[in-house]
Amino acid sequence: MKLLSKLERYKDFGLLLMRLGLGALMIMHGYPKIIGGPEKWISIGGSMKNLGVNFFPGFWGFMAALAEALGGLMVILGFYFRPACLFILFTMVVASIDNMAGGEGLKGASHAMELGFTFLGLMFIGAGKFSVDKN
């Protein structure tokens, strides 16, 4: 296991790999939602009803799409990394609750929950030295 212990030296590189992969996937999920326009935003924003928020679903849907797409770019760059993780985390919490409320159960909500826990952890860890924020 001595070989694996040497990977400790590359933890910032590991964070960079996570940022690149997760950020790209978040952009892939968010961009189609942004260009989907107001009908798509209203549909997505309707998920806020599960939190008792029944006003401006278009606004909330657009913000969720922006959190995923722009947040993904910010994660890749490591620019305002922790706020980006926070916005993505909130979006994943709402998505998880919506999946559960929609009858999909834990299995249906697990993808959003996994991403939520990942971005929660990354908020504590930071972006690493290979980032704009360099934290």
Rosetta constraint file for C-alpha pairs under 8 A:
AtomPair CA 1 CA 5 HARMONIC 6.43 0.50
AtomPair CA 2 CA 6 HARMONIC 6.68 0.50
AtomPair CA 3 CA 7 HARMONIC 7.40 0.50
AtomPair CA 4 CA 8 HARMONIC 7.99 0.50
AtomPair CA 6 CA 10 HARMONIC 7.97 0.50
AtomPair CA 7 CA 11 HARMONIC 6.94 0.50
AtomPair CA 10 CA 14 HARMONIC 6.25 0.50
AtomPair CA 11 CA 15 HARMONIC 6.20 0.50
AtomPair CA 12 CA 16 HARMONIC 6.20 0.50
AtomPair CA 12 CA 128 HARMONIC 5.17 0.50
AtomPair CA 12 CA 129 HARMONIC 6.12 0.50
AtomPair CA 12 CA 130 HARMONIC 6.66 0.50
AtomPair CA 13 CA 17 HARMONIC 6.28 0.50
AtomPair CA 13 CA 130 HARMONIC 7.35 0.50
AtomPair CA 14 CA 18 HARMONIC 6.30 0.50
AtomPair CA 15 CA 19 HARMONIC 6.06 0.50
AtomPair CA 15 CA 127 HARMONIC 6.62 0.50
AtomPair CA 15 CA 128 HARMONIC 6.33 0.50
AtomPair CA 16 CA 20 HARMONIC 6.10 0.50
AtomPair CA 16 CA 76 HARMONIC 7.74 0.50
AtomPair CA 16 CA 127 HARMONIC 7.48 0.50
AtomPair CA 16 CA 128 HARMONIC 7.32 0.50
AtomPair CA 16 CA 130 HARMONIC 6.52 0.50
AtomPair CA 16 CA 131 HARMONIC 7.85 0.50
AtomPair CA 17 CA 21 HARMONIC 6.16 0.50
AtomPair CA 18 CA 22 HARMONIC 5.83 0.50
AtomPair CA 18 CA 23 HARMONIC 7.97 0.50
AtomPair CA 19 CA 23 HARMONIC 5.51 0.50
AtomPair CA 19 CA 75 HARMONIC 5.66 0.50
AtomPair CA 19 CA 76 HARMONIC 4.99 0.50
AtomPair CA 19 CA 77 HARMONIC 7.94 0.50
AtomPair CA 19 CA 78 HARMONIC 7.67 0.50
AtomPair CA 19 CA 127 HARMONIC 7.65 0.50
AtomPair CA 20 CA 24 HARMONIC 5.97 0.50
AtomPair CA 20 CA 75 HARMONIC 7.54 0.50
AtomPair CA 20 CA 76 HARMONIC 4.95 0.50
AtomPair CA 21 CA 25 HARMONIC 6.25 0.50
AtomPair CA 22 CA 26 HARMONIC 6.12 0.50
AtomPair CA 22 CA 72 HARMONIC 7.18 0.50
AtomPair CA 22 CA 75 HARMONIC 7.82 0.50
AtomPair CA 22 CA 76 HARMONIC 7.86 0.50
AtomPair CA 23 CA 27 HARMONIC 6.24 0.50
AtomPair CA 23 CA 71 HARMONIC 7.49 0.50
AtomPair CA 23 CA 72 HARMONIC 3.93 0.50
AtomPair CA 23 CA 73 HARMONIC 5.90 0.50
AtomPair CA 23 CA 74 HARMONIC 7.60 0.50
AtomPair CA 23 CA 75 HARMONIC 5.38 0.50
AtomPair CA 23 CA 76 HARMONIC 5.13 0.50
AtomPair CA 24 CA 28 HARMONIC 6.17 0.50
AtomPair CA 24 CA 72 HARMONIC 6.23 0.50
AtomPair CA 24 CA 73 HARMONIC 7.27 0.50
AtomPair CA 24 CA 76 HARMONIC 7.28 0.50
AtomPair CA 25 CA 29 HARMONIC 6.29 0.50
AtomPair CA 25 CA 72 HARMONIC 7.45 0.50
AtomPair CA 26 CA 30 HARMONIC 5.98 0.50
AtomPair CA 26 CA 68 HARMONIC 5.11 0.50
AtomPair CA 26 CA 69 HARMONIC 5.90 0.50
AtomPair CA 26 CA 71 HARMONIC 7.55 0.50
AtomPair CA 26 CA 72 HARMONIC 4.97 0.50
AtomPair CA 27 CA 31 HARMONIC 5.65 0.50
AtomPair CA 27 CA 68 HARMONIC 5.95 0.50
AtomPair CA 27 CA 69 HARMONIC 4.07 0.50
AtomPair CA 27 CA 70 HARMONIC 7.02 0.50
AtomPair CA 27 CA 71 HARMONIC 7.75 0.50
AtomPair CA 27 CA 72 HARMONIC 5.17 0.50
AtomPair CA 27 CA 73 HARMONIC 6.75 0.50
AtomPair CA 28 CA 32 HARMONIC 7.28 0.50
AtomPair CA 28 CA 69 HARMONIC 7.23 0.50
AtomPair CA 29 CA 33 HARMONIC 7.19 0.50
AtomPair CA 29 CA 68 HARMONIC 6.74 0.50
AtomPair CA 29 CA 69 HARMONIC 7.09 0.50
AtomPair CA 30 CA 34 HARMONIC 6.35 0.50
AtomPair CA 30 CA 64 HARMONIC 7.85 0.50
AtomPair CA 30 CA 65 HARMONIC 4.74 0.50
AtomPair CA 30 CA 66 HARMONIC 6.61 0.50
AtomPair CA 30 CA 67 HARMONIC 7.53 0.50
AtomPair CA 30 CA 68 HARMONIC 4.64 0.50
AtomPair CA 30 CA 69 HARMONIC 4.30 0.50
AtomPair CA 30 CA 70 HARMONIC 7.98 0.50
AtomPair CA 31 CA 35 HARMONIC 6.38 0.50
AtomPair CA 31 CA 65 HARMONIC 6.93 0.50
AtomPair CA 31 CA 66 HARMONIC 7.91 0.50
AtomPair CA 31 CA 68 HARMONIC 7.74 0.50
AtomPair CA 31 CA 69 HARMONIC 5.35 0.50
AtomPair CA 32 CA 36 HARMONIC 5.86 0.50
AtomPair CA 33 CA 37 HARMONIC 7.36 0.50
AtomPair CA 33 CA 40 HARMONIC 6.51 0.50
AtomPair CA 33 CA 41 HARMONIC 7.08 0.50
AtomPair CA 33 CA 62 HARMONIC 7.71 0.50
AtomPair CA 33 CA 65 HARMONIC 5.40 0.50
AtomPair CA 34 CA 41 HARMONIC 7.62 0.50
AtomPair CA 34 CA 62 HARMONIC 6.52 0.50
AtomPair CA 34 CA 65 HARMONIC 5.48 0.50
AtomPair CA 34 CA 66 HARMONIC 6.77 0.50
AtomPair CA 34 CA 69 HARMONIC 7.88 0.50
AtomPair CA 36 CA 40 HARMONIC 5.21 0.50
AtomPair CA 36 CA 41 HARMONIC 7.24 0.50
AtomPair CA 37 CA 41 HARMONIC 6.24 0.50
AtomPair CA 38 CA 42 HARMONIC 5.99 0.50
AtomPair CA 38 CA 58 HARMONIC 6.09 0.50
AtomPair CA 38 CA 62 HARMONIC 7.90 0.50
AtomPair CA 39 CA 43 HARMONIC 6.29 0.50
AtomPair CA 39 CA 58 HARMONIC 7.65 0.50
AtomPair CA 40 CA 44 HARMONIC 6.20 0.50
AtomPair CA 40 CA 61 HARMONIC 7.45 0.50
AtomPair CA 41 CA 45 HARMONIC 5.80 0.50
AtomPair CA 41 CA 57 HARMONIC 7.07 0.50
AtomPair CA 41 CA 58 HARMONIC 4.71 0.50
AtomPair CA 41 CA 59 HARMONIC 7.08 0.50
AtomPair CA 41 CA 60 HARMONIC 7.27 0.50
AtomPair CA 41 CA 61 HARMONIC 4.07 0.50
AtomPair CA 41 CA 62 HARMONIC 5.11 0.50
AtomPair CA 41 CA 65 HARMONIC 7.75 0.50
AtomPair CA 42 CA 46 HARMONIC 6.02 0.50
AtomPair CA 42 CA 56 HARMONIC 8.00 0.50
AtomPair CA 42 CA 57 HARMONIC 4.87 0.50
AtomPair CA 42 CA 58 HARMONIC 4.00 0.50
AtomPair CA 42 CA 59 HARMONIC 7.52 0.50
AtomPair CA 42 CA 60 HARMONIC 7.72 0.50
AtomPair CA 42 CA 61 HARMONIC 5.76 0.50
AtomPair CA 43 CA 47 HARMONIC 7.66 0.50
AtomPair CA 43 CA 57 HARMONIC 7.43 0.50
AtomPair CA 43 CA 58 HARMONIC 7.56 0.50
AtomPair CA 43 CA 61 HARMONIC 7.02 0.50
AtomPair CA 44 CA 57 HARMONIC 7.47 0.50
AtomPair CA 44 CA 58 HARMONIC 7.74 0.50
AtomPair CA 44 CA 60 HARMONIC 7.59 0.50
AtomPair CA 44 CA 61 HARMONIC 4.67 0.50
AtomPair CA 44 CA 62 HARMONIC 7.97 0.50
AtomPair CA 44 CA 64 HARMONIC 7.71 0.50
AtomPair CA 45 CA 56 HARMONIC 7.71 0.50
AtomPair CA 45 CA 57 HARMONIC 4.15 0.50
AtomPair CA 45 CA 58 HARMONIC 5.67 0.50
AtomPair CA 45 CA 59 HARMONIC 6.94 0.50
AtomPair CA 45 CA 60 HARMONIC 4.62 0.50
AtomPair CA 45 CA 61 HARMONIC 3.66 0.50
AtomPair CA 45 CA 62 HARMONIC 7.36 0.50
AtomPair CA 45 CA 64 HARMONIC 7.58 0.50
AtomPair CA 46 CA 54 HARMONIC 7.50 0.50
AtomPair CA 46 CA 57 HARMONIC 5.26 0.50
AtomPair CA 46 CA 58 HARMONIC 7.98 0.50
AtomPair CA 46 CA 60 HARMONIC 7.95 0.50
AtomPair CA 46 CA 61 HARMONIC 7.38 0.50
AtomPair CA 47 CA 51 HARMONIC 7.96 0.50
AtomPair CA 47 CA 94 HARMONIC 6.85 0.50
AtomPair CA 47 CA 95 HARMONIC 7.26 0.50
AtomPair CA 47 CA 98 HARMONIC 5.70 0.50
AtomPair CA 48 CA 52 HARMONIC 6.69 0.50
AtomPair CA 48 CA 53 HARMONIC 5.26 0.50
AtomPair CA 48 CA 54 HARMONIC 6.72 0.50
AtomPair CA 48 CA 57 HARMONIC 7.30 0.50
AtomPair CA 48 CA 60 HARMONIC 7.42 0.50
AtomPair CA 48 CA 94 HARMONIC 6.91 0.50
AtomPair CA 49 CA 53 HARMONIC 4.87 0.50
AtomPair CA 49 CA 54 HARMONIC 5.14 0.50
AtomPair CA 50 CA 97 HARMONIC 7.03 0.50
AtomPair CA 50 CA 98 HARMONIC 6.56 0.50
AtomPair CA 50 CA 101 HARMONIC 7.33 0.50
AtomPair CA 51 CA 94 HARMONIC 7.96 0.50
AtomPair CA 56 CA 60 HARMONIC 6.55 0.50
AtomPair CA 57 CA 61 HARMONIC 5.99 0.50
AtomPair CA 58 CA 62 HARMONIC 6.09 0.50
AtomPair CA 59 CA 63 HARMONIC 6.15 0.50
AtomPair CA 60 CA 64 HARMONIC 6.16 0.50
AtomPair CA 61 CA 65 HARMONIC 6.27 0.50
AtomPair CA 62 CA 66 HARMONIC 6.04 0.50
AtomPair CA 63 CA 67 HARMONIC 5.93 0.50
AtomPair CA 64 CA 68 HARMONIC 6.32 0.50
AtomPair CA 64 CA 88 HARMONIC 7.90 0.50
AtomPair CA 64 CA 91 HARMONIC 5.79 0.50
AtomPair CA 65 CA 69 HARMONIC 6.12 0.50
AtomPair CA 66 CA 70 HARMONIC 5.35 0.50
AtomPair CA 66 CA 71 HARMONIC 6.87 0.50
AtomPair CA 67 CA 71 HARMONIC 4.79 0.50
AtomPair CA 67 CA 72 HARMONIC 7.48 0.50
AtomPair CA 67 CA 84 HARMONIC 7.17 0.50
AtomPair CA 67 CA 87 HARMONIC 5.69 0.50
AtomPair CA 67 CA 88 HARMONIC 5.54 0.50
AtomPair CA 67 CA 91 HARMONIC 7.18 0.50
AtomPair CA 68 CA 72 HARMONIC 5.62 0.50
AtomPair CA 68 CA 88 HARMONIC 6.04 0.50
AtomPair CA 68 CA 91 HARMONIC 7.82 0.50
AtomPair CA 69 CA 73 HARMONIC 6.51 0.50
AtomPair CA 70 CA 74 HARMONIC 6.20 0.50
AtomPair CA 71 CA 75 HARMONIC 6.07 0.50
AtomPair CA 71 CA 84 HARMONIC 4.88 0.50
AtomPair CA 71 CA 85 HARMONIC 7.15 0.50
AtomPair CA 71 CA 87 HARMONIC 7.29 0.50
AtomPair CA 71 CA 88 HARMONIC 6.62 0.50
AtomPair CA 72 CA 76 HARMONIC 6.28 0.50
AtomPair CA 72 CA 84 HARMONIC 7.64 0.50
AtomPair CA 73 CA 77 HARMONIC 6.30 0.50
AtomPair CA 74 CA 78 HARMONIC 5.72 0.50
AtomPair CA 74 CA 79 HARMONIC 5.06 0.50
AtomPair CA 74 CA 80 HARMONIC 6.60 0.50
AtomPair CA 74 CA 81 HARMONIC 6.18 0.50
AtomPair CA 74 CA 84 HARMONIC 6.38 0.50
AtomPair CA 75 CA 79 HARMONIC 6.64 0.50
AtomPair CA 75 CA 80 HARMONIC 7.96 0.50
AtomPair CA 75 CA 81 HARMONIC 5.54 0.50
AtomPair CA 75 CA 84 HARMONIC 6.59 0.50
AtomPair CA 75 CA 85 HARMONIC 7.27 0.50
AtomPair CA 75 CA 127 HARMONIC 7.75 0.50
AtomPair CA 77 CA 81 HARMONIC 7.98 0.50
AtomPair CA 77 CA 131 HARMONIC 5.82 0.50
AtomPair CA 77 CA 132 HARMONIC 6.12 0.50
AtomPair CA 78 CA 127 HARMONIC 5.41 0.50
AtomPair CA 78 CA 128 HARMONIC 7.94 0.50
AtomPair CA 78 CA 130 HARMONIC 7.76 0.50
AtomPair CA 78 CA 131 HARMONIC 4.47 0.50
AtomPair CA 78 CA 132 HARMONIC 5.22 0.50
AtomPair CA 78 CA 133 HARMONIC 5.77 0.50
AtomPair CA 78 CA 134 HARMONIC 7.52 0.50
AtomPair CA 79 CA 131 HARMONIC 6.92 0.50
AtomPair CA 79 CA 132 HARMONIC 5.21 0.50
AtomPair CA 79 CA 133 HARMONIC 5.44 0.50
AtomPair CA 80 CA 84 HARMONIC 6.25 0.50
AtomPair CA 80 CA 133 HARMONIC 6.66 0.50
AtomPair CA 81 CA 85 HARMONIC 6.20 0.50
AtomPair CA 81 CA 123 HARMONIC 7.63 0.50
AtomPair CA 81 CA 126 HARMONIC 7.03 0.50
AtomPair CA 81 CA 127 HARMONIC 6.26 0.50
AtomPair CA 81 CA 133 HARMONIC 7.20 0.50
AtomPair CA 82 CA 86 HARMONIC 6.17 0.50
AtomPair CA 82 CA 122 HARMONIC 7.63 0.50
AtomPair CA 82 CA 123 HARMONIC 5.00 0.50
AtomPair CA 82 CA 126 HARMONIC 6.67 0.50
AtomPair CA 82 CA 127 HARMONIC 7.91 0.50
AtomPair CA 83 CA 87 HARMONIC 6.29 0.50
AtomPair CA 84 CA 88 HARMONIC 6.24 0.50
AtomPair CA 85 CA 89 HARMONIC 5.90 0.50
AtomPair CA 85 CA 119 HARMONIC 5.28 0.50
AtomPair CA 85 CA 120 HARMONIC 6.96 0.50
AtomPair CA 85 CA 122 HARMONIC 7.12 0.50
AtomPair CA 85 CA 123 HARMONIC 5.99 0.50
AtomPair CA 86 CA 90 HARMONIC 6.21 0.50
AtomPair CA 86 CA 119 HARMONIC 7.26 0.50
AtomPair CA 86 CA 120 HARMONIC 7.21 0.50
AtomPair CA 86 CA 123 HARMONIC 7.10 0.50
AtomPair CA 87 CA 91 HARMONIC 6.28 0.50
AtomPair CA 88 CA 92 HARMONIC 6.18 0.50
AtomPair CA 88 CA 116 HARMONIC 7.42 0.50
AtomPair CA 88 CA 119 HARMONIC 7.13 0.50
AtomPair CA 89 CA 93 HARMONIC 6.19 0.50
AtomPair CA 89 CA 115 HARMONIC 7.53 0.50
AtomPair CA 89 CA 116 HARMONIC 4.84 0.50
AtomPair CA 89 CA 117 HARMONIC 7.69 0.50
AtomPair CA 89 CA 119 HARMONIC 5.85 0.50
AtomPair CA 89 CA 120 HARMONIC 6.44 0.50
AtomPair CA 90 CA 94 HARMONIC 6.32 0.50
AtomPair CA 90 CA 116 HARMONIC 7.72 0.50
AtomPair CA 91 CA 95 HARMONIC 6.16 0.50
AtomPair CA 92 CA 96 HARMONIC 5.98 0.50
AtomPair CA 92 CA 112 HARMONIC 5.08 0.50
AtomPair CA 92 CA 113 HARMONIC 6.48 0.50
AtomPair CA 92 CA 115 HARMONIC 6.79 0.50
AtomPair CA 92 CA 116 HARMONIC 5.28 0.50
AtomPair CA 93 CA 97 HARMONIC 6.21 0.50
AtomPair CA 93 CA 112 HARMONIC 7.19 0.50
AtomPair CA 93 CA 113 HARMONIC 6.91 0.50
AtomPair CA 93 CA 116 HARMONIC 6.51 0.50
AtomPair CA 94 CA 98 HARMONIC 6.06 0.50
AtomPair CA 95 CA 99 HARMONIC 6.12 0.50
AtomPair CA 95 CA 109 HARMONIC 7.45 0.50
AtomPair CA 95 CA 112 HARMONIC 6.25 0.50
AtomPair CA 96 CA 100 HARMONIC 6.21 0.50
AtomPair CA 96 CA 109 HARMONIC 4.78 0.50
AtomPair CA 96 CA 110 HARMONIC 7.33 0.50
AtomPair CA 96 CA 112 HARMONIC 5.49 0.50
AtomPair CA 96 CA 113 HARMONIC 5.96 0.50
AtomPair CA 97 CA 101 HARMONIC 6.00 0.50
AtomPair CA 97 CA 109 HARMONIC 7.47 0.50
AtomPair CA 98 CA 102 HARMONIC 5.92 0.50
AtomPair CA 99 CA 103 HARMONIC 6.63 0.50
AtomPair CA 99 CA 104 HARMONIC 5.47 0.50
AtomPair CA 99 CA 105 HARMONIC 6.82 0.50
AtomPair CA 99 CA 108 HARMONIC 6.09 0.50
AtomPair CA 99 CA 109 HARMONIC 5.18 0.50
AtomPair CA 100 CA 104 HARMONIC 5.45 0.50
AtomPair CA 100 CA 105 HARMONIC 4.82 0.50
AtomPair CA 100 CA 106 HARMONIC 6.53 0.50
AtomPair CA 100 CA 108 HARMONIC 7.19 0.50
AtomPair CA 100 CA 109 HARMONIC 6.10 0.50
AtomPair CA 101 CA 105 HARMONIC 7.81 0.50
AtomPair CA 104 CA 108 HARMONIC 4.64 0.50
AtomPair CA 104 CA 109 HARMONIC 6.80 0.50
AtomPair CA 105 CA 109 HARMONIC 6.33 0.50
AtomPair CA 106 CA 110 HARMONIC 5.74 0.50
AtomPair CA 109 CA 113 HARMONIC 6.16 0.50
AtomPair CA 110 CA 114 HARMONIC 5.90 0.50
AtomPair CA 111 CA 115 HARMONIC 6.35 0.50
AtomPair CA 112 CA 116 HARMONIC 6.03 0.50
AtomPair CA 113 CA 117 HARMONIC 6.18 0.50
AtomPair CA 114 CA 118 HARMONIC 6.17 0.50
AtomPair CA 115 CA 119 HARMONIC 6.15 0.50
AtomPair CA 116 CA 120 HARMONIC 6.06 0.50
AtomPair CA 117 CA 121 HARMONIC 6.15 0.50
AtomPair CA 118 CA 122 HARMONIC 6.21 0.50
AtomPair CA 119 CA 123 HARMONIC 6.13 0.50
AtomPair CA 120 CA 124 HARMONIC 6.96 0.50
AtomPair CA 121 CA 125 HARMONIC 6.37 0.50
AtomPair CA 122 CA 126 HARMONIC 5.68 0.50
AtomPair CA 122 CA 127 HARMONIC 7.34 0.50
AtomPair CA 126 CA 135 HARMONIC 5.78 0.50
AtomPair CA 127 CA 131 HARMONIC 6.14 0.50
AtomPair CA 127 CA 133 HARMONIC 7.18 0.50
AtomPair CA 127 CA 134 HARMONIC 6.75 0.50
AtomPair CA 127 CA 135 HARMONIC 5.84 0.50
AtomPair CA 128 CA 134 HARMONIC 5.72 0.50
AtomPair CA 128 CA 135 HARMONIC 5.13 0.50
AtomPair CA 129 CA 133 HARMONIC 7.81 0.50
AtomPair CA 129 CA 134 HARMONIC 4.35 0.50
AtomPair CA 129 CA 135 HARMONIC 5.86 0.50
AtomPair CA 130 CA 134 HARMONIC 6.25 0.50
AtomPair CA 131 CA 135 HARMONIC 7.59 0.50
